[in-house]
Amino acid sequence: MIQFLLYRLTAMAGTMVVVSALVFVIINLPPGDYLTNMIAELEAQGEARNLATAEWLRVQYALDRPIWEQYLIWIGAIP
């Protein structure tokens, strides 16, 4: 019985990792990121954004890091 429970828990953990990775990839599939889209919308409305502020926000939201590091931050493995 314990072996069965360990198997099911291991399968559940593996499934959770795969599902979270798929969701993260789907979220990141559209071109650009949230910040790029937000800046484009503000520019379309006629509001100019400071590039220094945009770069600061990119660093603040960890959008300047590699995708694997963004994933680890997203799941909470890295603060």
N, CA, C and O atoms as CSV, one atom per row, in Angstrom:
chain,resi,resn,atom,element,x,y,z
A,1,MET,N,N,0.821,-1.190,0.000
A,1,MET,CA,C,0.000,0.000,0.000
A,1,MET,C,C,0.873,1.265,0.000
A,1,MET,O,O,0.573,2.231,-0.702
A,2,ILE,N,N,1.938,1.251,0.781
A,2,ILE,CA,C,2.830,2.414,0.832
A,2,ILE,C,C,3.513,2.617,-0.510
A,2,ILE,O,O,3.698,3.750,-0.954
A,3,GLN,N,N,3.886,1.525,-1.154
A,3,GLN,CA,C,4.523,1.626,-2.462
A,3,GLN,C,C,3.560,2.257,-3.475
A,3,GLN,O,O,3.971,3.075,-4.298
A,4,PHE,N,N,2.293,1.880,-3.415
A,4,PHE,CA,C,1.294,2.450,-4.309
A,4,PHE,C,C,1.137,3.951,-4.062
A,4,PHE,O,O,1.066,4.731,-5.012
A,5,LEU,N,N,1.084,4.359,-2.794
A,5,LEU,CA,C,0.955,5.775,-2.461
A,5,LEU,C,C,2.177,6.567,-2.914
A,5,LEU,O,O,2.043,7.682,-3.417
A,6,LEU,N,N,3.355,6.002,-2.741
A,6,LEU,CA,C,4.569,6.682,-3.202
A,6,LEU,C,C,4.565,6.826,-4.725
A,6,LEU,O,O,4.970,7.860,-5.256
A,7,TYR,N,N,4.113,5.801,-5.410
A,7,TYR,CA,C,4.035,5.867,-6.870
A,7,TYR,C,C,3.063,6.968,-7.301
A,7,TYR,O,O,3.372,7.762,-8.190
A,8,ARG,N,N,1.899,7.009,-6.672
A,8,ARG,CA,C,0.895,8.011,-7.028
A,8,ARG,C,C,1.377,9.432,-6.719
A,8,ARG,O,O,1.134,10.350,-7.502
A,9,LEU,N,N,2.056,9.617,-5.588
A,9,LEU,CA,C,2.588,10.935,-5.242
A,9,LEU,C,C,3.671,11.368,-6.221
A,9,LEU,O,O,3.732,12.535,-6.608
A,10,THR,N,N,4.519,10.439,-6.619
A,10,THR,CA,C,5.562,10.742,-7.595
A,10,THR,C,C,4.946,11.095,-8.946
A,10,THR,O,O,5.375,12.045,-9.600
A,11,ALA,N,N,3.949,10.335,-9.357
A,11,ALA,CA,C,3.268,10.619,-10.625
A,11,ALA,C,C,2.574,11.982,-10.565
A,11,ALA,O,O,2.581,12.726,-11.546
A,12,MET,N,N,1.979,12.310,-9.423
A,12,MET,CA,C,1.302,13.596,-9.270
A,12,MET,C,C,2.304,14.745,-9.356
A,12,MET,O,O,2.034,15.752,-10.009
A,13,ALA,N,N,3.454,14.604,-8.704
A,13,ALA,CA,C,4.476,15.651,-8.737
A,13,ALA,C,C,4.999,15.845,-10.160
A,13,ALA,O,O,5.182,16.976,-10.609
A,14,GLY,N,N,5.235,14.756,-10.857
A,14,GLY,CA,C,5.693,14.849,-12.243
A,14,GLY,C,C,4.670,15.515,-13.140
A,14,GLY,O,O,5.019,16.330,-13.994
A,15,THR,N,N,3.411,15.170,-12.947
A,15,THR,CA,C,2.340,15.780,-13.734
A,15,THR,C,C,2.252,17.276,-13.459
A,15,THR,O,O,2.059,18.066,-14.383
A,16,MET,N,N,2.392,17.667,-12.201
A,16,MET,CA,C,2.336,19.088,-11.839
A,16,MET,C,C,3.476,19.866,-12.494
A,16,MET,O,O,3.274,20.989,-12.955
A,17,VAL,N,N,4.664,19.282,-12.538
A,17,VAL,CA,C,5.807,19.948,-13.162
A,17,VAL,C,C,5.559,20.117,-14.661
A,17,VAL,O,O,5.803,21.188,-15.215
A,18,VAL,N,N,5.081,19.078,-15.305
A,18,VAL,CA,C,4.828,19.144,-16.748
A,18,VAL,C,C,3.733,20.159,-17.061
A,18,VAL,O,O,3.872,20.949,-17.995
A,19,VAL,N,N,2.659,20.148,-16.300
A,19,VAL,CA,C,1.558,21.084,-16.538
A,19,VAL,C,C,2.009,22.519,-16.311
A,19,VAL,O,O,1.676,23.403,-17.101
A,20,SER,N,N,2.766,22.766,-15.232
A,20,SER,CA,C,3.219,24.133,-14.966
A,20,SER,C,C,4.175,24.617,-16.056
A,20,SER,O,O,4.132,25.785,-16.439
A,21,ALA,N,N,5.037,23.730,-16.557
A,21,ALA,CA,C,5.950,24.105,-17.640
A,21,ALA,C,C,5.168,24.420,-18.916
A,21,ALA,O,O,5.486,25.382,-19.614
A,22,LEU,N,N,4.148,23.615,-19.225
A,22,LEU,CA,C,3.331,23.883,-20.413
A,22,LEU,C,C,2.587,25.208,-20.299
A,22,LEU,O,O,2.524,25.967,-21.266
A,23,VAL,N,N,2.032,25.489,-19.144
A,23,VAL,CA,C,1.324,26.751,-18.943
A,23,VAL,C,C,2.286,27.924,-19.097
A,23,VAL,O,O,1.947,28.928,-19.724
A,24,PHE,N,N,3.478,27.803,-18.531
A,24,PHE,CA,C,4.471,28.874,-18.646
A,24,PHE,C,C,4.862,29.105,-20.103
A,24,PHE,O,O,4.978,30.250,-20.541
A,25,VAL,N,N,5.065,28.032,-20.851
A,25,VAL,CA,C,5.433,28.159,-22.261
A,25,VAL,C,C,4.298,28.806,-23.057
A,25,VAL,O,O,4.545,29.662,-23.906
A,26,ILE,N,N,3.061,28.400,-22.787
A,26,ILE,CA,C,1.920,28.974,-23.501
A,26,ILE,C,C,1.784,30.455,-23.189
A,26,ILE,O,O,1.471,31.247,-24.078
A,27,ILE,N,N,2.010,30.836,-21.952
A,27,ILE,CA,C,1.939,32.245,-21.575
A,27,ILE,C,C,3.011,33.049,-22.306
A,27,ILE,O,O,2.769,34.195,-22.684
A,28,ASN,N,N,4.179,32.472,-22.509
A,28,ASN,CA,C,5.293,33.181,-23.139
A,28,ASN,C,C,5.336,33.038,-24.658
A,28,ASN,O,O,6.244,33.582,-25.286
A,29,LEU,N,N,4.394,32.332,-25.270
A,29,LEU,CA,C,4.400,32.153,-26.721
A,29,LEU,C,C,4.148,33.438,-27.516
A,29,LEU,O,O,4.825,33.655,-28.521
A,30,PRO,N,N,3.215,34.292,-27.115
A,30,PRO,CA,C,2.998,35.502,-27.921
A,30,PRO,C,C,4.272,36.338,-28.003
A,30,PRO,O,O,5.065,36.360,-27.061
A,31,PRO,N,N,4.469,37.023,-29.123
A,31,PRO,CA,C,5.688,37.828,-29.266
A,31,PRO,C,C,5.726,38.962,-28.238
A,31,PRO,O,O,4.697,39.531,-27.875
A,32,GLY,N,N,6.927,39.268,-27.789
A,32,GLY,CA,C,7.089,40.321,-26.788
A,32,GLY,C,C,6.714,39.816,-25.412
A,32,GLY,O,O,6.439,38.631,-25.222
A,33,ASP,N,N,6.707,40.713,-24.470
A,33,ASP,CA,C,6.296,40.383,-23.123
A,33,ASP,C,C,5.262,41.403,-22.670
A,33,ASP,O,O,4.890,42.300,-23.427
A,34,TYR,N,N,4.805,41.265,-21.450
A,34,TYR,CA,C,3.769,42.158,-20.938
A,34,TYR,C,C,4.226,43.611,-20.979
A,34,TYR,O,O,3.463,44.494,-21.369
A,35,LEU,N,N,5.439,43.852,-20.585
A,35,LEU,CA,C,5.954,45.217,-20.526
A,35,LEU,C,C,6.048,45.834,-21.925
A,35,LEU,O,O,5.697,47.001,-22.105
A,36,THR,N,N,6.508,45.082,-22.897
A,36,THR,CA,C,6.593,45.577,-24.271
A,36,THR,C,C,5.206,45.940,-24.800
A,36,THR,O,O,5.026,46.977,-25.439
A,37,ASN,N,N,4.232,45.072,-24.525
A,37,ASN,CA,C,2.864,45.347,-24.964
A,37,ASN,C,C,2.293,46.586,-24.264
A,37,ASN,O,O,1.607,47.392,-24.893
A,38,MET,N,N,2.573,46.736,-22.976
A,38,MET,CA,C,2.081,47.887,-22.233
A,38,MET,C,C,2.670,49.190,-22.781
A,38,MET,O,O,1.958,50.184,-22.923
A,39,ILE,N,N,3.962,49.184,-23.086
A,39,ILE,CA,C,4.619,50.372,-23.633
A,39,ILE,C,C,4.058,50.698,-25.019
A,39,ILE,O,O,3.847,51.868,-25.339
A,40,ALA,N,N,3.817,49.679,-25.838
A,40,ALA,CA,C,3.249,49.900,-27.169
A,40,ALA,C,C,1.847,50.501,-27.072
A,40,ALA,O,O,1.496,51.381,-27.858
A,41,GLU,N,N,1.047,50.035,-26.116
A,41,GLU,CA,C,-0.292,50.595,-25.942
A,41,GLU,C,C,-0.227,52.048,-25.495
A,41,GLU,O,O,-1.000,52.874,-25.979
A,42,LEU,N,N,0.683,52.375,-24.580
A,42,LEU,CA,C,0.813,53.754,-24.116
A,42,LEU,C,C,1.287,54.671,-25.246
A,42,LEU,O,O,0.824,55.806,-25.363
A,43,GLU,N,N,2.209,54.177,-26.075
A,43,GLU,CA,C,2.681,54.977,-27.206
A,43,GLU,C,C,1.568,55.178,-28.232
A,43,GLU,O,O,1.493,56.234,-28.860
A,44,ALA,N,N,0.707,54.183,-28.408
A,44,ALA,CA,C,-0.417,54.309,-29.342
A,44,ALA,C,C,-1.418,55.350,-28.848
A,44,ALA,O,O,-2.097,55.995,-29.647
A,45,GLN,N,N,-1.504,55.509,-27.532
A,45,GLN,CA,C,-2.408,56.497,-26.953
A,45,GLN,C,C,-1.769,57.879,-26.904
A,45,GLN,O,O,-2.417,58.849,-26.510
A,46,GLY,N,N,-0.514,57.972,-27.297
A,46,GLY,CA,C,0.167,59.252,-27.328
A,46,GLY,C,C,0.976,59.563,-26.091
A,46,GLY,O,O,1.519,60.661,-25.973
A,47,GLU,N,N,1.068,58.635,-25.177
A,47,GLU,CA,C,1.853,58.848,-23.969
A,47,GLU,C,C,3.254,58.281,-24.184
A,47,GLU,O,O,3.411,57.084,-24.426
A,48,ALA,N,N,4.251,59.120,-24.096
A,48,ALA,CA,C,5.633,58.668,-24.262
A,48,ALA,C,C,6.138,58.130,-22.928
A,48,ALA,O,O,5.901,58.728,-21.878
A,49,ARG,N,N,6.822,57.020,-22.977
A,49,ARG,CA,C,7.384,56.427,-21.771
A,49,ARG,C,C,8.885,56.650,-21.762
A,49,ARG,O,O,9.537,56.639,-22.806
A,50,ASN,N,N,9.401,56.843,-20.613
A,50,ASN,CA,C,10.833,56.990,-20.434
A,50,ASN,C,C,11.484,55.611,-20.593
A,50,ASN,O,O,11.061,54.647,-19.954
A,51,LEU,N,N,12.507,55.517,-21.440
A,51,LEU,CA,C,13.166,54.224,-21.659
A,51,LEU,C,C,13.865,53.720,-20.400
A,51,LEU,O,O,13.954,52.511,-20.186
A,52,ALA,N,N,14.356,54.625,-19.572
A,52,ALA,CA,C,14.996,54.204,-18.327
A,52,ALA,C,C,13.979,53.538,-17.404
A,52,ALA,O,O,14.288,52.544,-16.748
A,53,THR,N,N,12.777,54.081,-17.356
A,53,THR,CA,C,11.720,53.478,-16.541
A,53,THR,C,C,11.355,52.101,-17.084
A,53,THR,O,O,11.150,51.159,-16.318
A,54,ALA,N,N,11.276,51.989,-18.399
A,54,ALA,CA,C,10.953,50.698,-19.007
A,54,ALA,C,C,12.025,49.662,-18.693
A,54,ALA,O,O,11.714,48.509,-18.395
A,55,GLU,N,N,13.286,50.075,-18.761
A,55,GLU,CA,C,14.371,49.135,-18.451
A,55,GLU,C,C,14.355,48.749,-16.978
A,55,GLU,O,O,14.622,47.598,-16.633
A,56,TRP,N,N,14.045,49.706,-16.111
A,56,TRP,CA,C,13.953,49.408,-14.680
A,56,TRP,C,C,12.839,48.394,-14.419
A,56,TRP,O,O,13.014,47.465,-13.631
A,57,LEU,N,N,11.704,48.573,-15.077
A,57,LEU,CA,C,10.595,47.628,-14.919
A,57,LEU,C,C,10.959,46.249,-15.472
A,57,LEU,O,O,10.564,45.231,-14.903
A,58,ARG,N,N,11.706,46.210,-16.575
A,58,ARG,CA,C,12.144,44.936,-17.146
A,58,ARG,C,C,13.013,44.169,-16.147
A,58,ARG,O,O,12.894,42.952,-16.014
A,59,VAL,N,N,13.884,44.893,-15.451
A,59,VAL,CA,C,14.725,44.255,-14.428
A,59,VAL,C,C,13.878,43.884,-13.211
A,59,VAL,O,O,14.060,42.812,-12.633
A,60,GLN,N,N,12.963,44.754,-12.822
A,60,GLN,CA,C,12.111,44.521,-11.655
A,60,GLN,C,C,11.268,43.256,-11.821
A,60,GLN,O,O,11.108,42.486,-10.873
A,61,TYR,N,N,10.734,43.044,-13.014
A,61,TYR,CA,C,9.904,41.866,-13.289
A,61,TYR,C,C,10.714,40.679,-13.815
A,61,TYR,O,O,10.132,39.676,-14.227
A,62,ALA,N,N,12.045,40.779,-13.808
A,62,ALA,CA,C,12.958,39.703,-14.217
A,62,ALA,C,C,12.769,39.300,-15.672
A,62,ALA,O,O,12.996,38.143,-16.028
A,63,LEU,N,N,12.354,40.242,-16.520
A,63,LEU,CA,C,12.170,39.952,-17.941
A,63,LEU,C,C,13.484,39.998,-18.701
A,63,LEU,O,O,13.535,39.653,-19.881
A,64,ASP,N,N,14.540,40.418,-18.033
A,64,ASP,CA,C,15.855,40.473,-18.661
A,64,ASP,C,C,16.641,39.186,-18.446
A,64,ASP,O,O,17.758,39.051,-18.946
A,65,ARG,N,N,16.082,38.261,-17.722
A,65,ARG,CA,C,16.769,37.001,-17.411
A,65,ARG,C,C,16.394,35.926,-18.428
A,65,ARG,O,O,15.401,36.063,-19.143
A,66,PRO,N,N,17.190,34.853,-18.491
A,66,PRO,CA,C,16.871,33.752,-19.425
A,66,PRO,C,C,15.527,33.109,-19.072
A,66,PRO,O,O,15.050,33.219,-17.943
A,67,ILE,N,N,14.932,32.443,-20.051
A,67,ILE,CA,C,13.595,31.873,-19.883
A,67,ILE,C,C,13.558,30.818,-18.779
A,67,ILE,O,O,12.568,30.725,-18.053
A,68,TRP,N,N,14.617,30.023,-18.640
A,68,TRP,CA,C,14.612,28.994,-17.600
A,68,TRP,C,C,14.638,29.633,-16.215
A,68,TRP,O,O,14.030,29.114,-15.278
A,69,GLU,N,N,15.335,30.747,-16.083
A,69,GLU,CA,C,15.385,31.439,-14.800
A,69,GLU,C,C,14.039,32.110,-14.510
A,69,GLU,O,O,13.606,32.153,-13.359
A,70,GLN,N,N,13.381,32.629,-15.542
A,70,GLN,CA,C,12.048,33.197,-15.366
A,70,GLN,C,C,11.065,32.124,-14.900
A,70,GLN,O,O,10.193,32.390,-14.073
A,71,TYR,N,N,11.211,30.912,-15.435
A,71,TYR,CA,C,10.335,29.813,-15.015
A,71,TYR,C,C,10.547,29.483,-13.547
A,71,TYR,O,O,9.584,29.299,-12.802
A,72,LEU,N,N,11.807,29.406,-13.128
A,72,LEU,CA,C,12.082,29.095,-11.723
A,72,LEU,C,C,11.545,30.183,-10.795
A,72,LEU,O,O,11.073,29.887,-9.698
A,73,ILE,N,N,11.616,31.429,-11.229
A,73,ILE,CA,C,11.041,32.515,-10.437
A,73,ILE,C,C,9.520,32.390,-10.420
A,73,ILE,O,O,8.888,32.614,-9.387
A,74,TRP,N,N,8.935,32.037,-11.554
A,74,TRP,CA,C,7.488,31.921,-11.674
A,74,TRP,C,C,6.921,30.854,-10.746
A,74,TRP,O,O,5.865,31.053,-10.146
A,75,ILE,N,N,7.627,29.700,-10.621
A,75,ILE,CA,C,7.130,28.645,-9.746
A,75,ILE,C,C,7.523,28.861,-8.294
A,75,ILE,O,O,7.069,28.137,-7.408
A,76,GLY,N,N,8.368,29.857,-8.051
A,76,GLY,CA,C,8.723,30.184,-6.668
A,76,GLY,C,C,9.974,29.497,-6.166
A,76,GLY,O,O,10.245,29.525,-4.966
A,77,ALA,N,N,10.750,28.879,-7.050
A,77,ALA,CA,C,11.967,28.205,-6.626
A,77,ALA,C,C,13.100,29.198,-6.361
A,77,ALA,O,O,14.010,28.912,-5.584
A,78,ILE,N,N,13.042,30.369,-7.011
A,78,ILE,CA,C,14.033,31.415,-6.812
A,78,ILE,C,C,13.270,32.680,-6.387
A,78,ILE,O,O,12.290,33.054,-7.031
A,79,PRO,N,N,13.708,33.327,-5.323
A,79,PRO,CA,C,13.005,34.555,-4.908
A,79,PRO,C,C,13.245,35.710,-5.852
A,79,PRO,O,O,12.722,36.803,-5.635
